[in-house]
Amino acid sequence: MRTLIIGVGNPQRGDDGVGICVVRRLAESHPRIATFSEASGEGAALIDCWQGYDEVILIDAVAPGELAGPPGHLHTLDVRRQALPSSFFHYSTHAFSVAEAVELARVLDLLPPLMTVYGIVGVSFGAGQPLSPPVARAADLLTAELIRAFATRAQ
């Protein structure tokens, strides 16, 4: 099975870089578990990126808000079964973001057979800032969770 793990975001904008952070950690510590990609979140490029893969795992920051939960909260969404809430991913600098890309791919039958989106609720998106403490903890937990999941598959 061909697996692609995509980290979305901008590591120069605080919590927006959480997806990139997790992908870099995984690629460095466990380079053979999947193919890795970093993306800005521009929708059309994302659809092109995941073509030909059996499984895609996408990791991105989620915008704070009443429905999102507290900073650092991890959302796990099986996009083959449910739509992505567009309000979660409105920090994209592009008009066509992660949620719109997934929904367009769904309509055009371009989703991979398996696709999971992990969204971590961010709180600090300022230029030049590091990950906030709750988002850094969530990144640690998600990295460990994915490593465990791939180790279980290998057995």
LOZA-212435 format. One record per atom (N, C-alpha, C): residue in three letters; residue number from 0; x, y, z. Coordinates in Angstrom, 2 decimals, padded with zeros to 5 digits. Each point is the difference from the previous one (the first is absolute). Layout:
% residues N
NODE  resn  resi     east    north       up
NODE   ala   NUM        X        Y        Z
...
% end
This chain:
% residues 155
NODE  resn  resi     east    north       up
NODE   met     0   000.85  -001.17   000.00
NODE   met     0  -000.85   001.17   000.00
NODE   met     0   000.90   001.24   000.00
NODE   arg     1  -000.27   000.91  -000.91
NODE   arg     1   000.76   001.25  -000.09
NODE   arg     1  -000.65   001.05   000.89
NODE   thr     2   000.75   000.48   001.00
NODE   thr     2  -000.50   000.97   000.96
NODE   thr     2   000.76   001.30  -000.14
NODE   leu     3  -000.75   001.09   000.01
NODE   leu     3   000.56   001.35  -000.04
NODE   leu     3  -000.44   000.74   001.26
NODE   ile     4   000.94   000.62   000.68
NODE   ile     4  -000.31   000.83   001.15
NODE   ile     4   000.35   001.44  -000.37
NODE   ile     5  -001.01   000.87   000.03
NODE   ile     5   000.17   001.39  -000.39
NODE   ile     5  -000.11   000.89   001.23
NODE   gly     6   001.00   000.83   000.20
NODE   gly     6  -000.06   001.04   001.02
NODE   gly     6  -000.33   001.31  -000.67
NODE   val     7  -001.05   000.64   000.46
NODE   val     7  -000.46   001.25  -000.61
NODE   val     7   000.30   001.15   000.95
NODE   gly     8   000.40   001.12  -000.56
NODE   gly     8   000.16   001.19   000.83
NODE   gly     8   001.23   000.81  -000.33
NODE   asn     9   000.28   000.94   000.88
NODE   asn     9   001.14   000.89  -000.13
NODE   asn     9   000.73   000.00   001.33
NODE   pro    10   001.18  -000.60   000.07
NODE   pro    10   000.72  -000.09   001.27
NODE   pro    10   000.48   001.35   000.54
NODE   gln    11  -000.13   001.04  -000.79
NODE   gln    11   000.39   001.35   000.45
NODE   gln    11  -001.16   000.77   000.62
NODE   arg    12  -001.17  -000.66   000.14
NODE   arg    12  -001.18   000.67   000.54
NODE   arg    12  -000.60  -000.76   001.19
NODE   gly    13   000.84  -000.25   000.99
NODE   gly    13  -000.47  -000.60   001.24
NODE   gly    13  -000.68  -001.34  -000.21
NODE   asp    14  -001.20  -000.14   000.55
NODE   asp    14  -000.71  -001.28  -000.03
NODE   asp    14  -000.38  -000.45  -001.40
NODE   asp    15   000.03   000.89  -000.97
NODE   asp    15  -000.28  -000.40  -001.38
NODE   asp    15   001.03  -001.02  -000.50
NODE   gly    16   001.14  -000.08   000.65
NODE   gly    16   001.04  -000.93  -000.42
NODE   gly    16  -000.07  -001.38   000.60
NODE   val    17  -001.07  -000.31   000.73
NODE   val    17  -000.06  -001.29   000.70
NODE   val    17   000.02  -001.19  -000.96
NODE   gly    18  -000.66   000.10  -001.13
NODE   gly    18   000.00  -001.11  -000.96
NODE   gly    18   001.39  -000.27  -000.54
NODE   ile    19   000.71   001.06  -000.33
NODE   ile    19   001.38  -000.12  -000.50
NODE   ile    19   000.88  -000.61   001.10
NODE   cys    20  -000.18   000.46   001.22
NODE   cys    20   000.78  -000.50   001.14
NODE   cys    20  -000.15  -001.51   000.15
NODE   val    21  -001.22  -000.49  -000.02
NODE   val    21  -000.23  -001.44   000.18
NODE   val    21   000.60  -000.79  -001.16
NODE   val    22  -000.18   000.47  -001.22
NODE   val    22   000.54  -000.71  -001.16
NODE   val    22   001.52  -000.04   000.03
NODE   arg    23   000.62   001.09   000.38
NODE   arg    23   001.47   000.01   000.07
NODE   arg    23   000.50  -000.97   001.05
NODE   arg    24  -000.67  -000.06   001.14
NODE   arg    24   000.41  -000.95   001.05
NODE   arg    24  -000.13  -001.44  -000.48
NODE   leu    25  -001.13  -000.30  -000.65
NODE   leu    25  -000.21  -001.36  -000.50
NODE   leu    25   001.02  -000.36  -001.08
NODE   ala    26   000.23   000.91  -000.91
NODE   ala    26   000.94  -000.25  -001.10
NODE   ala    26   001.41  -000.22   000.53
NODE   glu    27   000.35   000.72   001.04
NODE   glu    27   001.34  -000.14   000.57
NODE   glu    27   000.15  -001.29   000.80
NODE   ser    28  -000.99  -000.32   000.81
NODE   ser    28   000.13  -001.15   000.89
NODE   ser    28  -000.44  -001.33  -000.63
NODE   his    29  -000.93   000.04  -000.94
NODE   his    29  -000.53  -001.22  -000.61
NODE   his    29  -000.21   000.20  -001.51
NODE   pro    30   001.07   000.23  -000.74
NODE   pro    30  -000.14   000.36  -001.42
NODE   pro    30  -000.63  -001.07  -000.89
NODE   arg    31  -000.03  -001.24   000.44
NODE   arg    31  -000.50  -001.08  -000.86
NODE   arg    31  -001.50  -000.27   000.14
NODE   ile    32  -000.67   000.64   000.95
NODE   ile    32  -001.41  -000.33   000.22
NODE   ile    32  -000.91   000.54  -001.09
NODE   ala    33   000.45   001.05  -000.71
NODE   ala    33  -000.87   000.63  -000.99
NODE   ala    33   000.83   000.94  -000.86
NODE   thr    34  -000.66   000.58  -000.98
NODE   thr    34   000.55   001.13  -000.73
NODE   thr    34  -000.48   001.25   000.74
NODE   phe    35   000.85   001.01   000.09
NODE   phe    35  -000.34   001.21   000.74
NODE   phe    35  -000.01   001.20  -000.93
NODE   ser    36  -000.89   000.93   000.31
NODE   ser    36  -000.10   001.22  -000.80
NODE   ser    36  -000.37   001.16   000.90
NODE   glu    37   000.54   001.17  -000.30
NODE   glu    37  -000.37   001.24   000.67
NODE   glu    37  -000.76   000.85  -000.99
NODE   ala    38  -001.08   000.62   000.47
NODE   ala    38  -000.85   000.79  -000.90
NODE   ala    38  -000.45   001.28   000.69
NODE   ser    39  -000.24   001.01  -000.82
NODE   ser    39  -000.49   001.27   000.53
NODE   ser    39  -001.49  -000.06   000.31
NODE   gly    40  -000.69  -000.94  -000.60
NODE   gly    40  -001.44  -000.11   000.22
NODE   gly    40  -000.82   000.42  -001.20
NODE   glu    41   000.66   000.39  -001.09
NODE   glu    41  -000.72   000.40  -001.21
NODE   glu    41  -000.69  -001.23  -000.57
NODE   gly    42  -001.31   000.10  -000.16
NODE   gly    42  -000.85  -001.14  -000.30
NODE   gly    42   000.33  -000.78  -001.26
NODE   ala    43   000.17   000.68  -001.12
NODE   ala    43   000.26  -000.72  -001.26
NODE   ala    43   001.30  -000.79   000.09
NODE   ala    44   001.02   000.57   000.61
NODE   ala    44   001.28  -000.69   000.16
NODE   ala    44  -000.16  -001.23   000.89
NODE   leu    45  -000.85   000.10   001.02
NODE   leu    45  -000.23  -001.16   000.87
NODE   leu    45  -000.62  -001.16  -000.76
NODE   ile    46  -001.00   000.30  -000.81
NODE   ile    46  -000.66  -001.06  -000.79
NODE   ile    46   001.02  -000.69  -000.90
NODE   asp    47   000.84   000.78  -000.66
NODE   asp    47   001.05  -000.58  -000.85
NODE   asp    47   000.97  -000.84   000.82
NODE   cys    48   000.35   000.48   001.18
NODE   cys    48   000.99  -000.66   000.85
NODE   cys    48  -000.43  -001.41   000.40
NODE   trp    49  -001.27  -000.21   000.31
NODE   trp    49  -000.40  -001.31   000.53
NODE   trp    49  -000.44  -001.00  -001.07
NODE   gln    50   000.02   000.38  -001.26
NODE   gln    50  -000.39  -000.93  -001.05
NODE   gln    50   000.96  -001.18  -000.05
NODE   gly    51  -000.55  -001.20  -000.12
NODE   gly    51   000.80  -001.22  -000.11
NODE   gly    51   000.31  -000.68   001.31
NODE   tyr    52  -000.42   000.59   001.12
NODE   tyr    52   000.24  -000.61   001.31
NODE   tyr    52  -001.25  -000.74   000.46
NODE   asp    53   000.22  -001.09   000.72
NODE   asp    53  -001.10  -000.79   000.56
NODE   asp    53  -000.52   000.59   001.30
NODE   glu    54   000.90   000.65   000.72
NODE   glu    54  -000.36   000.60   001.29
NODE   glu    54   000.69   001.35   000.11
NODE   val    55  -000.76   000.98   000.46
NODE   val    55   000.56   001.33   000.25
NODE   val    55  -000.35   000.41   001.42
NODE   ile    56   001.01   000.47   000.70
NODE   ile    56  -000.17   000.58   001.33
NODE   ile    56   000.41   001.46  -000.14
NODE   leu    57  -000.89   000.89   000.34
NODE   leu    57   000.26   001.43  -000.12
NODE   leu    57  -000.09   000.62   001.39
NODE   ile    58   000.99   000.81   000.35
NODE   ile    58   000.06   000.61   001.32
NODE   ile    58   000.06   001.52  -000.17
NODE   asp    59  -000.89   000.71   000.69
NODE   asp    59  -000.07   001.45  -000.14
NODE   asp    59  -000.49   000.62   001.31
NODE   ala    60   000.22   001.28   000.12
NODE   ala    60  -000.53   000.75   001.14
NODE   ala    60  -001.47   000.29  -000.25
NODE   val    61  -000.76   000.05   001.08
NODE   val    61  -001.42   000.32  -000.04
NODE   val    61  -000.17   001.37   000.64
NODE   ala    62  -000.84   000.81  -000.62
NODE   ala    62  -000.27   001.32   000.54
NODE   ala    62  -000.72  -000.10   001.34
NODE   pro    63   000.35   000.87   000.94
NODE   pro    63  -000.71  -000.03   001.29
NODE   pro    63  -001.44   000.44  -000.19
NODE   gly    64  -000.84  -000.45   000.87
NODE   gly    64  -001.41   000.38  -000.07
NODE   gly    64  -000.82  -000.86   000.92
NODE   glu    65  -001.23   000.38   000.14
NODE   glu    65  -000.92  -000.68   000.92
NODE   glu    65  -000.13  -001.49  -000.30
NODE   leu    66  -000.06  -000.37  -001.27
NODE   leu    66  -000.18  -001.40  -000.38
NODE   leu    66   001.31  -000.78  -000.06
NODE   ala    67   001.13   000.70  -000.05
NODE   ala    67   001.28  -000.67  -000.18
NODE   ala    67   000.51  -000.65   001.27
NODE   gly    68  -000.28   000.58   001.14
NODE   gly    68   000.52  -000.52   001.25
NODE   gly    68   001.16   000.85   000.49
NODE   pro    69   000.61  -000.40   001.11
NODE   pro    69   001.10   000.78   000.58
NODE   pro    69   001.28  -000.13  -000.82
NODE   pro    70   000.94   000.93   000.17
NODE   pro    70   001.29  -000.10  -000.70
NODE   pro    70   000.66  -001.35   000.27
NODE   gly    71   000.51  -000.61  -001.06
NODE   gly    71   000.65  -001.30   000.11
NODE   gly    71  -000.94  -001.18  -000.20
NODE   his    72  -001.31   000.27  -000.04
NODE   his    72  -000.95  -001.11  -000.21
NODE   his    72   000.23  -000.63  -001.37
NODE   leu    73   000.02  -001.32  -000.05
NODE   leu    73   000.24  -000.73  -001.25
NODE   leu    73  -001.31  -000.51  -000.56
NODE   his    74  -000.29   000.39  -001.23
NODE   his    74  -001.15  -000.52  -000.74
NODE   his    74   000.51  -001.05  -000.97
NODE   thr    75  -000.67  -001.15  -000.05
NODE   thr    75   000.33  -001.05  -000.95
NODE   thr    75  -001.21  -000.20  -000.89
NODE   leu    76   000.17   000.24  -001.29
NODE   leu    76  -001.13  -000.04  -000.93
NODE   leu    76   000.29  -000.97  -001.15
NODE   asp    77  -000.86  -000.97  -000.15
NODE   asp    77   000.05  -000.92  -001.14
NODE   asp    77  -000.80   000.67  -001.11
NODE   val    78   000.70   000.60  -000.95
NODE   val    78  -000.70   000.81  -001.00
NODE   val    78  -000.75  -000.84  -001.03
NODE   arg    79   000.21  -001.30   000.00
NODE   arg    79  -000.82  -000.85  -000.87
NODE   arg    79  -001.41  -000.13   000.58
NODE   arg    80  -000.13   000.26   001.31
NODE   arg    80  -001.29  -000.16   000.67
NODE   arg    80  -000.67   001.31   000.36
NODE   gln    81   000.77   001.08   000.10
NODE   gln    81  -000.58   001.26   000.44
NODE   gln    81   000.69   001.18  -000.68
NODE   ala    82  -000.76   001.09  -000.13
NODE   ala    82   000.53   001.23  -000.58
NODE   ala    82   000.88   000.72   001.03
NODE   leu    83   000.97   000.73  -000.50
NODE   leu    83   000.83   000.81   000.89
NODE   leu    83  -000.71   001.33   000.27
NODE   pro    84  -000.07   000.42   001.24
NODE   pro    84  -000.59   001.31   000.29
NODE   pro    84   000.90   001.10  -000.57
NODE   ser    85  -000.50   000.78  -000.94
NODE   ser    85   000.84   001.02  -000.65
NODE   ser    85   000.47   001.06   000.98
NODE   ser    86  -000.74   000.24   001.07
NODE   ser    86   000.41   001.01   000.98
NODE   ser    86   001.26  -000.41   000.75
NODE   phe    87   000.32  -001.29   000.03
NODE   phe    87   001.19  -000.46   000.69
NODE   phe    87   001.28   000.45  -000.69
NODE   phe    88  -000.01   000.10  -001.31
NODE   phe    88   001.22   000.20  -000.76
NODE   phe    88   000.04   001.35  -000.70
NODE   his    89  -000.50   001.05   000.64
NODE   his    89  -000.04   001.29  -000.69
NODE   his    89   001.26   000.83   000.14
NODE   tyr    90   001.06  -000.55   000.56
NODE   tyr    90   001.25   000.75   000.09
NODE   tyr    90   000.84  -000.09  -001.26
NODE   ser    91  -000.45  -000.76  -000.99
NODE   ser    91   000.75  -000.11  -001.25
NODE   ser    91   000.14   001.37  -000.66
NODE   thr    92   001.16   000.24  -000.61
NODE   thr    92   000.20   001.25  -000.73
NODE   thr    92  -000.60  -000.09  -001.41
NODE   his    93  -000.53  -001.14  -000.35
NODE   his    93  -000.59  -000.19  -001.31
NODE   his    93  -001.52  -000.05   000.12
NODE   ala    94  -000.68   000.41  -001.03
NODE   ala    94  -001.47  -000.01   000.02
NODE   ala    94  -000.54  -001.43  -000.03
NODE   phe    95   000.78  -000.91  -000.52
NODE   phe    95  -000.41  -001.38  -000.19
NODE   phe    95   000.80  -000.85   000.99
NODE   ser    96  -000.55  -000.27   001.16
NODE   ser    96   000.76  -000.58   001.11
NODE   ser    96  -000.20  -001.51   000.12
NODE   val    97   000.48  -000.55   001.11
NODE   val    97  -000.06  -001.44   000.24
NODE   val    97  -001.43  -000.53  -000.08
NODE   ala    98  -000.92   000.63   000.70
NODE   ala    98  -001.39  -000.48   000.00
NODE   ala    98  -000.60   000.03  -001.40
NODE   glu    99   000.22   001.08  -000.72
NODE   glu    99  -000.54   000.10  -001.36
NODE   glu    99   000.65  -001.02  -000.93
NODE   ala   100   001.30  -000.25   000.19
NODE   ala   100   000.69  -001.00  -000.83
NODE   ala   100  -000.59  -001.39   000.23
NODE   val   101  -000.20  -000.35   001.25
NODE   val   101  -000.56  -001.32   000.32
NODE   val   101  -001.40  -000.14  -000.59
NODE   glu   102  -000.81   001.02   000.16
NODE   glu   102  -001.38  -000.10  -000.49
NODE   glu   102  -000.06   000.00  -001.53
NODE   leu   103   000.86   000.77  -000.65
NODE   leu   103   000.05  -000.06  -001.47
NODE   leu   103   000.48  -001.37  -000.45
NODE   ala   104   001.02  -000.53   000.65
NODE   ala   104   000.49  -001.33  -000.36
NODE   ala   104  -001.09  -001.05   000.21
NODE   arg   105  -000.82   000.17   001.03
NODE   arg   105  -001.10  -000.93   000.23
NODE   arg   105  -000.97   000.02  -001.19
NODE   val   106  -000.38   001.20  -000.42
NODE   val   106  -000.95   000.15  -001.11
NODE   val   106   000.57  -000.57  -001.29
NODE   leu   107   001.30   000.22  -000.22
NODE   leu   107   000.65  -000.46  -001.24
NODE   leu   107   000.51  -001.44   000.09
NODE   asp   108  -000.28  -000.67   001.12
NODE   asp   108   000.46  -001.36   000.25
NODE   asp   108   001.52  -000.11  -000.08
NODE   leu   109   000.68   000.96   000.64
NODE   leu   109   001.45   000.03   000.02
NODE   leu   109   000.59  -000.19   001.40
NODE   leu   110  -000.85  -000.40   000.95
NODE   leu   110   000.53  -000.31   001.34
NODE   leu   110   000.71  -001.34  -000.05
NODE   pro   111   001.05  -000.15   000.78
NODE   pro   111   000.64  -001.31   000.09
NODE   pro   111  -000.93  -000.98   000.72
NODE   pro   112   000.23  -001.30  -000.14
NODE   pro   112  -000.87  -000.97   000.67
NODE   pro   112  -000.09   000.18   001.52
NODE   leu   113   001.11   000.39   000.62
NODE   leu   113   000.02   000.28   001.44
NODE   leu   113   000.57   001.40   000.20
NODE   met   114  -000.71   000.82   000.78
NODE   met   114   000.52   001.35   000.27
NODE   met   114  -000.45   000.46   001.38
NODE   thr   115   000.99   000.33   000.81
NODE   thr   115  -000.25   000.51   001.34
NODE   thr   115   000.62   001.37   000.12
NODE   val   116  -000.76   000.93   000.54
NODE   val   116   000.51   001.35   000.28
NODE   val   116   000.08   000.15   001.51
NODE   tyr   117   001.17   000.38   000.46
NODE   tyr   117   000.20   000.34   001.41
NODE   tyr   117   000.09   001.51   000.07
NODE   gly   118  -000.89   000.61   000.76
NODE   gly   118   000.01   001.43   000.21
NODE   gly   118   000.28   000.31   001.46
NODE   ile   119   001.00   000.82   000.26
NODE   ile   119   000.36   000.39   001.36
NODE   ile   119  -000.39   001.46   000.19
NODE   val   120  -000.82   000.26   001.00
NODE   val   120  -000.48   001.35   000.24
NODE   val   120   001.17   000.89   000.44
NODE   gly   121   000.21   001.06  -000.77
NODE   gly   121   001.06   000.95   000.30
NODE   gly   121  -000.53   001.20   000.77
NODE   val   122   000.93   000.78   000.52
NODE   val   122  -000.38   001.19   000.75
NODE   val   122   000.87   001.20  -000.40
NODE   ser   123   001.21  -000.25  -000.47
NODE   ser   123   000.95   001.07  -000.30
NODE   ser   123   000.49  -000.16  -001.44
NODE   phe   124  -000.34   000.98  -000.85
NODE   phe   124   000.35  -000.08  -001.42
NODE   phe   124   000.86   001.17  -000.45
NODE   gly   125   000.68   000.65   000.95
NODE   gly   125   000.81   001.17  -000.32
NODE   gly   125   001.29  -000.35  -000.71
NODE   ala   126   000.44   000.91  -000.84
NODE   ala   126   001.24  -000.20  -000.75
NODE   ala   126   001.19  -000.13   000.95
NODE   gly   127   000.85  -000.98  -000.27
NODE   gly   127   001.21  -000.20   000.76
NODE   gly   127  -000.17  -000.65   001.36
NODE   gln   128  -001.21  -000.43   000.34
NODE   gln   128  -000.23  -000.62   001.30
NODE   gln   128   000.17  -001.51  -000.08
NODE   pro   129   000.41  -000.63   001.11
NODE   pro   129   000.08  -001.47   000.03
NODE   pro   129  -001.39  -000.58   000.24
NODE   leu   130  -000.08  -001.33  -000.01
NODE   leu   130  -001.25  -000.66   000.37
NODE   leu   130  -000.34   000.38   001.44
NODE   ser   131  -001.27   000.23   000.27
NODE   ser   131  -000.43   000.27   001.37
NODE   ser   131   000.15  -001.29   000.81
NODE   pro   132   000.13   000.09   001.32
NODE   pro   132   000.18  -001.21   000.82
NODE   pro   132  -001.09  -001.07  -000.21
NODE   pro   133  -001.30   000.35  -000.06
NODE   pro   133  -000.98  -001.09  -000.18
NODE   pro   133   000.10  -000.66  -001.39
NODE   val   134   000.36   000.77  -001.00
NODE   val   134   000.13  -000.56  -001.35
NODE   val   134   001.28  -000.82  -000.10
NODE   ala   135   001.07   000.42   000.65
NODE   ala   135   001.23  -000.79   000.02
NODE   ala   135  -000.24  -001.35   000.67
NODE   arg   136  -000.77  -000.01   001.10
NODE   arg   136  -000.33  -001.27   000.67
NODE   arg   136  -000.84  -000.88  -000.92
NODE   ala   137  -000.96   000.59  -000.69
NODE   ala   137  -000.84  -000.77  -000.93
NODE   ala   137   000.85  -000.57  -001.14
NODE   ala   138   000.96   000.77  -000.48
NODE   ala   138   000.90  -000.49  -001.06
NODE   ala   138   000.79  -001.21   000.49
NODE   asp   139   000.49   000.06   001.25
NODE   asp   139   000.72  -001.14   000.58
NODE   asp   139  -000.89  -001.24   000.07
NODE   leu   140  -001.22   000.20   000.48
NODE   leu   140  -000.93  -001.12   000.15
NODE   leu   140  -000.37  -000.61  -001.35
NODE   leu   141  -000.29   000.85  -000.99
NODE   leu   141  -000.38  -000.51  -001.32
NODE   leu   141   001.18  -000.73  -000.66
NODE   thr   142   001.19   000.54   000.13
NODE   thr   142   001.18  -000.67  -000.56
NODE   thr   142   000.13  -001.40   000.60
NODE   ala   143  -000.08  -000.09   001.31
NODE   ala   143   000.10  -001.30   000.67
NODE   ala   143  -001.13  -000.94  -000.41
NODE   glu   144  -001.21   000.54  -000.12
NODE   glu   144  -001.15  -000.81  -000.40
NODE   glu   144   000.19  -000.58  -001.40
NODE   leu   145   000.49   000.81  -000.93
NODE   leu   145   000.21  -000.48  -001.37
NODE   leu   145   001.13  -001.04  -000.05
NODE   ile   146   001.05   000.21   000.76
NODE   ile   146   001.09  -000.98   000.05
NODE   ile   146  -000.53  -001.34   000.52
NODE   arg   147  -000.80   000.04   001.05
NODE   arg   147  -000.59  -001.24   000.55
NODE   arg   147  -000.90  -000.67  -001.04
NODE   ala   148  -000.81   000.78  -000.68
NODE   ala   148  -000.92  -000.56  -000.99
NODE   ala   148   000.74  -000.69  -001.12
NODE   phe   149   001.08   000.59  -000.48
NODE   phe   149   000.77  -000.62  -001.08
NODE   phe   149   000.78  -001.21   000.50
NODE   ala   150   000.45   000.02   001.24
NODE   ala   150   000.69  -001.15   000.59
NODE   ala   150  -000.95  -001.19   000.11
NODE   thr   151  -001.23   000.27   000.38
NODE   thr   151  -001.02  -001.05   000.10
NODE   thr   151  -000.28  -000.60  -001.36
NODE   arg   152  -000.06   000.81  -001.03
NODE   arg   152  -000.23  -000.50  -001.36
NODE   arg   152   001.11  -000.94  -000.46
NODE   ala   153   001.22   000.34   000.40
NODE   ala   153   001.16  -000.77  -000.46
NODE   ala   153   000.07  -001.39   000.62
NODE   gln   154  -000.73  -000.21   001.10
NODE   gln   154   000.06  -001.29   000.69
NODE   gln   154  -000.83  -001.04  -000.67
% end
